[in-house]
Each structure stands twice: as C-alpha cells, then as structure tokens.
Amino acid sequence: MATETDFDQKADRMRLAGIDPGQATGPMDTAGVGQLRPHQFALLTAHPERGMHEVHGRIREYYESLGGPAGSWGFPITDEYPDGADGRSSDFEGGTLAWTPAGDVLEILAPAPGAVTPAAGDWPAVPLTERLRYATGLLIHQYGFPAAGAAGVVGNLLAESGVIPSRIEGSSASHPTRAKNFDGVVVDFTPEEIMMRPRPGGPCLPGVGLAQWTSPNRRSGLFAHVYQGRALGVEMLRSMDAQLHYLAGEMRTGYPGVFAVVTNPAVTVDAASDDVVYRFEVPGAILDASGQRLPRTDPAVQNVFAVRRAFSHQARATVP
C-alpha cells in the first residue's frame, strides 16, 4: 500500500521532469484497491499492480468527469506521454484518453476481453476474413467509428496491404516482407531493413504497413509512433493494434475532413470508402500526369472507387 511519502516522491519526480503538480489539496485517500491524492494541477494514483502514475491537464479534467479511478476507465497504467506531433495521451485500465489541441479528448477503449492476436504478430497466417473482422471491430469498439465508416477504412487497407501490418510495397500477401532492393534483387528483408531502408540492401519502394505509408514524414511517423507509452520502432510491423492507433490519430489530426466523414453515424460504406481513397490514401491511379488528383467524376477515379467499395462491403460483412 502506498504512503504519503510515496506520493511526495512521485510529485518530486514530476517536478524534476518539468511537470508541476502543484501542492496537494487533500490527504491520500482510498479508491478501491488503490489510493489517490489530488494536487492543484494533477491527480496522483497508486495501484498494487499498476503502480504509481499521474494524470494532469485537460486529460485529468476529462478523466475525473468520467468518475476517475472509481469510474469505468479505472486506474491509470501510464503517466501522460507525447502522442503525435502535438498531442498527449494517458493509458488507463479501460483504454486510452488522447488529447490534441484541435480535437480535445478522444476515448479509445481497451480491447474487448478475449480478443486474440497471432503469436509473434504473424498476421499473414490469419485468414483474410479474420483480419478484416479484427481491424473493422477495433475501429468500431476502440475508436468509436460507425460500422460503415470502419468498413470504408478497412476496405482501403485491404486494397493497400491485404490488412497485413508487415506488408511492404511490391510484395505479395503470402510473402509480405519480400520485394526488390535498390539493386533490383528480390530478397526477404529484416524488420530493421524495412524501417531504415539502407542502400543498396533496403527495400527499393517506400510503402509500408496497413495503409502503405509512403511519404517520408508519414513513414517515419509510423515507426516513431508512441503506443501504450513507448515508441515501438520495428515492433510496429507486428502490431495491428499499434498501426490502427497511428492511423486513427493521423486521420483525426492530419486529415480532419476525412475523419469527420468516416465517423459520421449517417455515413454509408460507399461514401466512407470513396473519401478514404480520394483524400487519405491517394493512390497513383487517381492522379494525372502532373501528380494532381483527377476529379471524382473521372472514369479512372470511378474505377478505383468501384474496386474499393467492393472491398469495403467485404469488410462490413464481417461485423454485425
């Protein structure tokens, strides 16, 4: 059981890290199996299994409005940490509360009990229907997407990567890390080679992951992304959950128009699918010779829409 001294030491560590919790505004109090102590600018908590953590700022306000440790979110399991370009997040027993200046606080629910992921992140060995069901369900149950919006996103991921987190551009679904290097030789790449793309032995083409992130900033952001309190680096290639966390955050902060469409409860599968491919994925098939997007009415764009709509309806059929 934590003591007042333990809370004092936690507050001192926060100050050393540049976070001022302020003075305690009350004594240590019991909360279920743990304890808490309120401060002017932070809430400090202690749990026999989760350890000591802090919640501060806007996330603290939001967390306390949901009942704090006594509510459905339970105790914090991390301190607050940077998330994305200008966001902050805190992980709790019930999920993650993620804050950005533009979007305020987003509730990201923890996986449902009994959710199973393959050993060592071996997603290629999981049947396609199950990959679709897992990704679509995660967007619905953790990130609050309506079923049609989630399916519109996942249908595009099917077109891009086969919904395989380790997939690289130019590979096949059966060999997702095998493609040409800069010398034009087809090889099986290590996770480190995929992340760093060294010359001449690294992958020639840049696309990687569920959404085939290609541009330097989006690609490096994937590997630098903080998930559940730490940057995963090459481990991102094995984690469906972490990549969907990155995708949802990127869409919410970098593509708010697309995010508004796919999270609209009234959105249709077709509308969600079209908007994701046209404004988020932007494949070469919808660009003109100068690299600009063709009009939505262009036959080439309509052909892409038709293919991806079919994939999105396939994803929609995997969830109730």
N, C-alpha and C positions, 0 to 999 in steps of 0.2 A: 504494500500500500504506500502511495506517495505521501510525502510530508510537506509541511510549509517550506522547509529548507530545499526540497527538490524543486518546488515551484520557483523559489527565489533563484536557484541556479539556472533554471530554464529561462527565466526572464533576463538574467545576466548574459546568457549565451545569445539571446536575441539581440541585445544591445550591442554586443561585440560584432554581430553580423550586420549591424546598421539598421535594425528594426526596433523602434522604441515601443514597448508595450504599455508604457506609462506606469503609473502606480497602481497597486492592487486596490480595487474598490470594494472588496469584501474578503472574508476569510475563505479558505479552502472548504469546499462543500462536496458531499457525496452525490454521485449521479450514477445510479445503477451499480455496476460492479466497479466503477471508476470514480475519479474525483475531478473537480474543475475549480478554477479560480479566475474570476473576472478581473480584468485590468481596464484602465482607461481606454486603451486602443487595441486590445487583444483579449482573446479568451484562451486560457491555458488549460489543457486537459491531461489527464493521466489514466491509463488503462492497463490492467495487469498483463495483457497480451499485446496490445497495440503500442504501448509505450507513451512517452510524453510528447505532445505536439501543441502547436498554436494555430489559431485562426484569427486573422485581423482584416481590417479594412472592409470593403464592400462585401466580400465573401463572408466575413463574420456576421455582418448585419443580416444577410440573406439566410445564413445557416441558423442563426438564432430565431429568425422569423418562422423557420420550419420546425422549431422545437429544440434546437441544439442537440446535445447528446441523448436527450430523452425522446427525441423525435425519430422519424423513420430513417434518417440518414446516419444515426448512430454516432460513434466517436470518430474523430479524425485519425487517419492512418499515415498521414504525411504532414509535414509543415507546408505552408504555401510555397509554390515554386513558379518560376517563369514558364510560360506556355505560349509558344509562338512569338511573333515579332513584338507585341506589346501587351500580351495577355498574362493572366495569373490564374493558377488553379490550386485547389486543395482536394486531396482524395479522402473519402470517408468510407465507413463500413458499407454504406448504401450506394456509393458511387462517387462521382467527381462533380464538384462545382467549379465551373470555368468562367472567368470574367474577362471581358475585353472592354475598352473604352466605348466602342461603338455598339456592342451588343449586350451590355450589362452581364448578368449571371445566367449561364446555361446549365440546366440539370442534365447530367449524364449518368444514367442509372447503372448500377453494377449488373453483371451478367446474371441471368436467372439461375437459381440453383440447379445443378445437374447438367449445365452446359459443358459440352465436351469438345476439346480441341485435339488434333492429332499429336502423337508423340513427336517431339523434336520439330514441330512445325511442318510436318510432312503433308502439306495441303494437296500436292498433286495426287496423292494416294486416296484422297477423299472423293467419292463420286460427285460429279458436277451438281446434281440436284441438291446434295447436302451442302456443298459450298454456297450455292445460291441461297438456300434456306438460312444458313448461318449468317451470311452477310446481310441479307434483307432483314432478318429478325433482329440483328444487332442494331441496325439503323432505326428500326421501329421501337424497340424496347429500351435501348440505352440513350438514343439521341432524340427520341420523340418525333421521328418522321412519320407521316401518314403512310399506310401501306403502299399506295400508288406512287408516292414520291420516292420512297425507299426503293421500290422496284425500278423506277426510272433511272435511279443512280446505278443500281447493281446490274441492270441490263447493259449499261455502258461499260461497266467493269468487265462484264463477260466479253464484250467486243474487244476491249483493250488487252486483257490479260488472262481471260478464262477464269477470272476470280482466283488467281494463284498469286500470293504475295511475293514469291521469289522470282516471278517471271521477268525476263529481260527482253528487250526489243530484239526481234529477229530470231527468237527461239520458238520452240513448239511447246504445247501444253504437256506433252509426255517428257520433254527434256527442257524444263523452263530456264535452266542456267547455262544452256549450251547454245552458242552463237559464234559469229565471226569476231576475231580480234582485229586490231588495227592493221595487221598484216594480211587479213583476209582468210586466216586459217580458222576453221571451226574447232572450238575447244570447249571443255567444261570449266567454267570459271568458279573460283572460290568466292565466298561472300566478301572478302576483303578486296578482291579484284573488281567485283561488281560495284562496290561502294567507291573505290578510289579511281578506277579506270586508268591504270598506269599504261603508258606507251612503251613498247608496242603490244604488250601482252594482255591489256584490258579489253573490255567489250568495245567494239567499234561504234555501235549505236547506243545512245544515252538512255533510252526509255527503260524504266524500272518500276516494279511494283504493281499494285492493283490497278491504278489509274495510268500506268506507264508515264510517270512523271519524267519529263524530258529536259525542260529548260534548266540552266544551272542553279538558279535560286530555288526553284521548286524541288529539284532533285536533291540538292544539299540540305534543304529544309527537312526532307523526309528522314535522312539519317541523323540529323541533329535534333529531331523532334523529341520532346520530353514526354514520356508516358509513364504514369504512376510514379512520378518523382525522379525519373532518371532518363537520360538520353540513351537510346538503345543501340545506336550505331548499326553494325552489321546484323544485330539481332532483329532489326526491323524486317528483314527478309523472311523471317519465320513467323511473324505475328500478324494475323488477320486483324486482331483487335486493335493493335497499335496503329496499323495503317488506316483503318477506318476512323480512328480517333484523329489522326492527322488530316484525313480527307474532310471530316466534318468541320474541324476547326478552320482549315484552309478555305473551305467553301463559305463558312459563316463570316470570316473576316476579310477574305480577299475577293470573294465573289458573292456579295450580299444579295444581288439581284437574283442569282440562280438559287441561293439558299432560300429566299423568300418564296420562290416558285415551288420548290420541291417540298417545303414544309407547310405549304398552304393545305389545310384539311380538304379543300374542294378540288385539288389538282387531280388531273387524270393521269393514267400511266403514260399515255402518248405525249401529253404536254410536258410532263416531267422528263421523259426520255429525250425529247427534242431539245429542251432547254439545256440539259446537261451536255449533250454532244455539241450544241451550237456555241455555247458560251463558256463551258468549263473544259471540255476535252479538246475541242477544236482540231480534229484530225486533218491531215493534208488533203483528204478527199473533198473537203468543203472550202478549200482555198483556191483563189485564182492564181494566175502566173506570177503576180506580184506579191503573193502571200497574204492577200486580203480575203476576208470571208465573203463568199458568194451570198447573194440574197437567199433567204429561206425558201423562196419560191423556185429557185433554180433546180432543174431536174437532177443535177448531181447531188445537191443537198437533200432533195426529196428521197433519192435512192438510199442515202445514208440513214435518213430518218426511218425509212421503212424497215431496214435491217435491224436497227437498234430498237425500234418499237417491238419487234418480234422477240428480241432477247429480253426486253423489259417485261413483256407479258409472261415470258417463261419464268422470270424471277418472281413475278406476282403470284403465279400459280403454286409456288412452294410454301406460301404462308396463308393462314386463314383470312 
